């Protein structure tokens, strides 16, 4: 694991670079303190991500064998394509800040 990318509702997300190919992937590792209900939701999230194929959604990848040992509580890891520009929150926040700045500039004359 190279670095922590963030924290989600169920998991911590780490950057992993495969030795053979140098491909970077994001790996979600489930947190320890999940309730039984949330553990079930975590497993369903992984199943859905593996089945989902859409241009606007990151693609699930196979979890490399060498990192399967870090899985906690016998819950699976989720490996996904790595998006170097961050998550959608970053993109949305940037868009909202740009919109706010435009409104401010255009409303100064009123």
Secondary structure by P-SEA (a helix, b strand, c coil): ccccccccccbbbbbbbbccccbbbbbbbbcccccaaaaaaaaaaaaaaaacccccbbbbccccccccccccccbbbbbccccccccaaaaaaaaaaaaaaaaaaaaccc
